[in-house]
Amino acid sequence: MRVLLKITDIIDVEVLQRIQDSFSDATGLAAVTVDYKGNPITEYSNFSEYCTCVRKESSNRECCFQSDAHGGIESARSGKPSIYICHGGLVDLAVPIMVKGNYLGAIMAGQVKIDEEEMKRLPFGTSHELTDFSKNPEILDLYDKTLKTTLTQVRAAADLLYTIANYLVEKQMIHIIQEELHNKNLELMEEVKLRSEVEASLKEADLKALQAQINPHFLFNVLNTIGRLALLEGADKTQEMIYAFSDMMRYTLKKEKNNVVTLKEEMEHVQNYLSIQKMRLGNRLNYLVKVDEMAEDILCPFMTVQPFVENAIIHAIEPNAKGGEVRITADILKEIAILKIVDDGKGIPDDRIHKILDGTYEADGREKNTGIGINNANKRLMYYYGVDYGVEIKSELEKGTEITIKIPRKSLTGRGL
């Protein structure tokens, strides 16, 4: 969402004040700059004694504000300087400050007299009647002393202010546009870098998969033979583990050339992995896998969840003599699929979380590898969905860790992968 610009975002007030003061000194006209609500953003320059005296009365002051408001609105409507007669019989002008058709404010100037014949060619600011000051000799005396000029000079002054205002706006807009382009270039460079890193990781993974490839038919024949042998020998748990492992290998080899799977397939793979770990760890491991039926057919990158589950087993369950629990859930929230992997382990320090996500964390010799790694999985998710959809890690020491993966639902129909 684009932020609405204010006049102070476009024009340097200090520079404008100096220009305004110099303009008033050169022309004798009073001047002030206001925002779109009519609030002054500069100090008054060369404010006339006549207007100062007139505005002492609240009713007169209100008429002055109405005249100025009318002039500002008229200049905003036309996009050009507006010259008019105020209720006190002086000539004022309003120069609009516009950006792409949007009115941000105006430079108000004037407080001068011109020839009566020329005044007949100008509109009134608000009402068509001048305020009667005939019974106030002080105001009449100050009116007589007010600067008198010509309509031509007033128009020239208005054009000059209009030119200056446009120049200041265009100069600053160029600067803003250049800054936006610079920021977008930085974002693009970061995205290109991320994509390059992910593509390099994928190519390396493909190479390793080819190097480690075993003839699938031979592998499954051997595993099935072992499974049947376990059945004949009454080794039910062995048979169960072999078939779970077979399904895992079949899933891995089947998806070797396809980076997209359904969430149901991914969770079945995780279920098989956890069942094998359950046999190995026994009562030390408790787990729950719960998937919203509406989320089952959603497509996601291959091996999105399993690396995080493996990490939970290695770092949260195995080091604890009493074991622990891992919960994996998948739900739909509006147009986003929310995947969570939660453990009740010892937690991760904040400084380590940042290093893990940006790939700068180096495990010491006592720590085990986590397979594909959180960093690689995080990069793959951002590669497919953008930087807003990276992995989120929340952890509290001695209480556990929560991994959240957000996947935009619409992009999982096959268009984005």
DALIN-V500175 format. One record per residue. N is the residue number from 1. SS is DSSP state (H for helix, E for strand, C for the rest). PHI is phi in radians with two decimals (none if undefined). OMEGA is omega in degrees with one decimal (999 if undefined). Layout:
# DALIN-V500175
n;ss;phi;omega
N;SS;PHI;OMEGA
N;SS;PHI;OMEGA
This chain:
# DALIN-V500175
n;ss;phi;omega
1;C;none;-177.6
2;C;-1.42;-179.6
3;C;-1.37;179.6
4;C;-1.20;-179.1
5;C;-1.39;172.0
6;C;-1.92;-177.9
7;H;-1.06;179.7
8;H;-1.28;174.4
9;H;-1.36;-172.5
10;H;-1.74;-173.7
11;C;-2.15;174.9
12;C;-1.24;-174.2
13;H;-1.10;-179.8
14;H;-1.12;177.9
15;H;-1.12;-179.9
16;H;-1.08;179.7
17;H;-1.09;179.3
18;H;-1.15;178.6
19;H;-1.12;-179.5
20;H;-1.08;179.3
21;H;-1.10;-179.8
22;H;-1.13;177.9
23;H;-1.06;-179.3
24;H;-1.15;177.8
25;H;-1.11;-176.3
26;H;-1.36;-173.8
27;H;-1.83;-175.7
28;C;1.46;179.8
29;C;-1.43;172.1
30;E;-1.35;-179.1
31;E;-2.73;172.6
32;E;-2.75;178.6
33;E;-1.94;-177.6
34;E;-2.17;174.3
35;E;-1.46;-174.1
36;C;-1.18;177.0
37;C;-1.58;-178.6
38;C;1.61;179.2
39;C;-1.42;-179.5
40;E;-1.11;174.3
41;C;-1.97;174.7
42;C;-2.18;173.4
43;C;-1.35;176.9
44;C;-1.15;175.8
45;E;-1.93;174.0
46;C;1.02;-179.4
47;C;-1.12;-172.4
48;C;-1.26;177.7
49;H;-1.14;179.8
50;H;-1.06;-178.4
51;H;-1.17;176.9
52;H;-1.05;-179.9
53;H;-1.20;-179.6
54;H;-1.06;-174.0
55;C;-1.37;176.3
56;C;-1.16;177.2
57;C;-1.49;-176.1
58;H;-1.05;-179.6
59;H;-1.15;177.8
60;H;-1.17;-179.6
61;H;-1.08;178.6
62;H;-1.11;176.9
63;H;-1.11;177.7
64;H;-1.09;-179.5
65;H;-1.11;179.5
66;H;-1.14;177.9
67;H;-1.10;179.9
68;H;-1.13;179.3
69;H;-1.09;178.7
70;H;-1.07;-179.5
71;H;-1.10;178.8
72;H;-1.12;179.4
73;H;-1.12;180.0
74;H;-1.12;178.7
75;H;-1.18;177.8
76;H;-1.17;179.8
77;H;-1.11;-176.4
78;H;-1.54;-176.4
79;C;1.31;-178.3
80;C;-2.33;177.7
81;C;-1.04;178.4
82;E;-2.03;179.1
83;E;-2.00;-173.3
84;E;-2.65;179.0
85;E;-1.83;179.6
86;C;-1.44;-177.0
87;C;-1.15;179.8
88;C;-1.57;176.2
89;C;1.53;176.6
90;C;-1.79;179.1
91;E;-1.68;177.4
92;E;-2.15;177.0
93;E;-2.51;177.4
94;E;-2.25;179.3
95;E;-1.91;-175.2
96;E;-1.28;171.6
97;E;-1.94;-172.2
98;E;-2.09;173.0
99;E;-2.35;179.5
100;C;0.92;177.3
101;C;1.43;179.4
102;E;-1.72;-179.2
103;E;-1.45;-179.5
104;E;-1.79;-177.7
105;E;2.86;-178.0
106;E;-2.71;168.9
107;E;-1.70;179.8
108;E;-1.72;-177.8
109;E;-2.56;177.3
110;E;2.29;-176.0
111;E;1.07;178.6
112;E;-2.29;175.6
113;E;-1.79;170.5
114;C;-2.36;-179.8
115;C;-1.04;-176.9
116;H;-1.03;179.9
117;H;-1.13;179.3
118;H;-1.22;-179.8
119;H;-1.12;-179.7
120;C;-1.12;-178.7
121;C;-1.55;-176.5
122;C;-1.90;176.8
123;E;-1.41;175.4
124;E;-1.51;-178.8
125;C;-1.14;-179.8
126;C;-2.29;179.5
127;C;-1.40;179.0
128;C;-1.67;179.5
129;C;-2.16;176.7
130;C;-1.47;176.3
131;C;-1.23;-177.4
132;C;-1.50;177.9
133;C;-1.93;-174.6
134;C;-1.10;-178.6
135;C;-1.68;-179.5
136;C;-2.12;-175.6
137;H;-1.07;-179.6
138;H;-1.10;179.8
139;H;-1.16;179.4
140;H;-1.09;179.7
141;H;-1.11;179.4
142;H;-1.19;177.7
143;H;-1.11;180.0
144;H;-1.09;-178.0
145;H;-1.48;-177.7
146;C;-1.18;-178.5
147;C;-0.96;175.6
148;E;-1.96;179.9
149;C;-2.43;-179.9
150;C;-2.05;178.4
151;H;-1.10;178.3
152;H;-1.06;-179.9
153;H;-1.19;177.6
154;H;-1.12;179.0
155;H;-1.14;178.0
156;H;-1.12;177.8
157;H;-1.12;178.6
158;H;-1.11;178.7
159;H;-1.12;179.4
160;H;-1.11;178.6
161;H;-1.11;178.9
162;H;-1.11;178.9
163;H;-1.12;-179.9
164;H;-1.11;-179.2
165;H;-1.08;179.0
166;H;-1.10;179.5
167;H;-1.11;-179.7
168;H;-1.08;180.0
169;H;-1.14;-177.9
170;H;-1.11;179.3
171;H;-1.08;-178.5
172;H;-1.25;178.4
173;H;-1.12;176.4
174;H;-1.06;179.2
175;H;-1.12;-179.7
176;H;-1.12;179.9
177;H;-1.10;178.4
178;H;-1.09;178.9
179;H;-1.15;177.8
180;H;-1.10;178.5
181;H;-1.10;179.1
182;H;-1.09;179.6
183;H;-1.13;178.0
184;H;-1.16;177.1
185;H;-1.10;178.2
186;H;-1.11;178.1
187;H;-1.10;179.8
188;H;-1.12;179.1
189;H;-1.09;179.0
190;H;-1.15;179.0
191;H;-1.16;177.9
192;H;-1.08;178.7
193;H;-1.07;-179.9
194;H;-1.09;179.9
195;H;-1.08;179.5
196;H;-1.08;-179.9
197;H;-1.12;-179.6
198;H;-1.16;179.4
199;H;-1.08;177.9
200;H;-1.14;178.9
201;H;-1.13;179.1
202;H;-1.14;178.2
203;H;-1.11;178.8
204;H;-1.14;178.7
205;H;-1.14;177.4
206;H;-1.07;-179.4
207;H;-1.12;179.9
208;H;-1.13;179.0
209;H;-1.13;178.6
210;H;-1.18;-179.1
211;H;-1.15;-176.0
212;C;-1.70;-172.4
213;C;-1.19;175.0
214;C;-2.10;178.8
215;C;-0.95;-174.6
216;H;-1.01;-177.5
217;H;-1.10;179.2
218;H;-1.12;-178.0
219;H;-1.06;-177.2
220;H;-1.21;176.4
221;H;-1.09;179.6
222;H;-1.15;-178.9
223;H;-1.12;178.6
224;H;-1.13;178.2
225;H;-1.10;178.5
226;H;-1.12;179.7
227;H;-1.10;179.4
228;H;-1.16;177.5
229;H;-1.10;178.2
230;H;-1.12;178.6
231;H;-1.13;179.9
232;H;-1.11;-178.6
233;C;-1.51;179.0
234;C;1.35;179.9
235;C;-1.61;-173.9
236;H;-1.09;-178.2
237;H;-1.16;177.1
238;H;-1.10;177.7
239;H;-1.05;-179.5
240;H;-1.08;-179.8
241;H;-1.17;-178.8
242;H;-1.12;-179.1
243;H;-1.20;175.7
244;H;-1.12;179.3
245;H;-1.17;177.5
246;H;-1.06;178.6
247;H;-1.09;178.1
248;H;-1.08;-179.5
249;H;-1.16;179.1
250;H;-1.09;178.2
251;H;-1.08;-177.8
252;H;-1.15;-177.5
253;H;-1.27;-179.8
254;H;-1.13;-175.9
255;C;-1.65;-176.9
256;C;-0.96;-176.8
257;C;-1.90;-179.7
258;C;-2.31;-176.1
259;C;-1.53;-175.6
260;E;-2.16;177.1
261;E;-2.42;172.7
262;E;-1.40;178.7
263;H;-1.13;177.5
264;H;-1.10;178.1
265;H;-1.10;-179.5
266;H;-1.09;-178.9
267;H;-1.25;174.9
268;H;-1.13;175.9
269;H;-1.10;177.9
270;H;-1.11;178.9
271;H;-1.06;178.0
272;H;-1.10;179.4
273;H;-1.07;-178.5
274;H;-1.20;179.5
275;H;-1.15;176.1
276;H;-1.16;178.9
277;H;-1.14;178.4
278;H;-1.11;178.3
279;H;-1.14;-178.7
280;H;-1.33;-173.4
281;H;-1.69;177.8
282;H;1.13;-177.2
283;H;-1.21;178.7
284;H;-1.25;-178.8
285;E;-2.08;168.6
286;E;-2.07;-178.6
287;E;-2.58;177.1
288;E;-2.43;174.6
289;E;-2.13;-176.5
290;E;-2.32;-176.8
291;E;-2.19;174.7
292;C;-1.07;-178.8
293;H;-0.97;-179.8
294;H;-1.19;-177.7
295;H;-1.69;-171.6
296;C;-1.10;-175.6
297;C;-1.57;178.2
298;C;-1.19;177.8
299;E;-1.53;178.2
300;E;-2.55;177.0
301;E;-1.09;176.9
302;C;-0.97;179.8
303;C;1.06;177.0
304;C;-1.39;-171.2
305;C;-1.71;-170.9
306;H;-0.98;179.5
307;H;-1.03;-178.9
308;H;-1.32;176.3
309;H;-1.18;177.5
310;H;-1.05;179.1
311;H;-1.10;178.5
312;H;-1.12;179.0
313;H;-1.10;-174.7
314;H;-1.19;-170.6
315;H;-1.78;-177.8
316;H;-1.89;-173.6
317;H;-1.66;-174.3
318;C;-1.03;-177.6
319;C;-1.22;-176.2
320;C;-1.65;-177.7
321;C;-1.05;179.7
322;C;-1.51;-178.8
323;C;1.37;-179.5
324;E;3.06;-175.4
325;E;-2.24;174.2
326;E;-2.18;178.8
327;E;-2.09;179.1
328;E;-2.10;-179.4
329;E;-2.28;175.3
330;E;-2.43;-178.6
331;E;-2.30;177.0
332;E;-1.91;175.6
333;E;-2.15;-175.5
334;C;0.99;-176.7
335;C;-1.88;-178.0
336;E;-2.25;172.4
337;E;-1.54;-178.0
338;E;-1.89;176.9
339;E;-1.88;179.2
340;E;-2.26;172.8
341;E;-2.13;-172.8
342;E;-2.11;174.1
343;E;-2.23;179.0
344;C;-1.97;-178.7
345;C;-1.38;-174.4
346;C;-1.40;177.5
347;C;1.49;-178.0
348;C;-2.22;176.5
349;C;-1.07;-177.8
350;H;-1.00;-177.7
351;H;-1.12;179.4
352;H;-1.29;179.2
353;H;-1.01;-179.5
354;H;-1.08;-179.3
355;H;-1.19;178.6
356;H;-1.11;-177.0
357;H;-1.22;-178.9
358;H;-1.62;173.1
359;C;1.45;-177.6
360;C;-1.74;-178.3
361;C;-1.38;178.4
362;C;-2.09;-179.7
363;C;-1.27;176.6
364;C;-1.45;-173.8
365;C;-1.15;-178.9
366;C;-1.47;-175.5
367;C;-1.63;-179.6
368;C;-1.57;176.4
369;C;-1.25;179.2
370;C;-1.89;177.5
371;C;1.23;-177.0
372;C;-1.10;173.6
373;C;1.55;179.1
374;H;-1.11;-177.3
375;H;-1.06;179.8
376;H;-1.13;178.6
377;H;-1.12;178.3
378;H;-1.07;179.5
379;H;-1.12;-179.7
380;H;-1.13;179.0
381;H;-1.10;178.7
382;H;-1.21;177.8
383;H;-1.10;-178.3
384;H;-1.35;-168.3
385;H;-2.03;-177.8
386;C;1.84;-173.2
387;H;-1.16;179.5
388;H;-1.33;-175.0
389;H;-2.04;174.9
390;C;-1.31;-179.7
391;C;-1.31;175.2
392;E;-1.97;-179.2
393;E;-2.05;172.9
394;E;-2.07;-176.8
395;E;-2.53;177.0
396;E;-2.27;-175.9
397;C;-0.99;179.4
398;C;1.19;179.3
399;C;-2.15;176.6
400;E;2.33;-174.7
401;E;-2.33;176.7
402;E;-2.17;176.6
403;E;-1.76;177.8
404;E;-2.09;177.0
405;E;-2.11;179.0
406;E;-1.91;-179.5
407;E;-2.19;178.3
408;E;-1.09;-172.2
409;C;-1.09;-175.2
410;H;-1.13;-176.2
411;H;-1.34;-177.4
412;H;-1.67;178.3
413;H;-1.51;-179.8
414;C;1.98;-176.6
415;C;-1.26;-173.1
416;C;-1.59;-174.4
417;C;-2.09;999
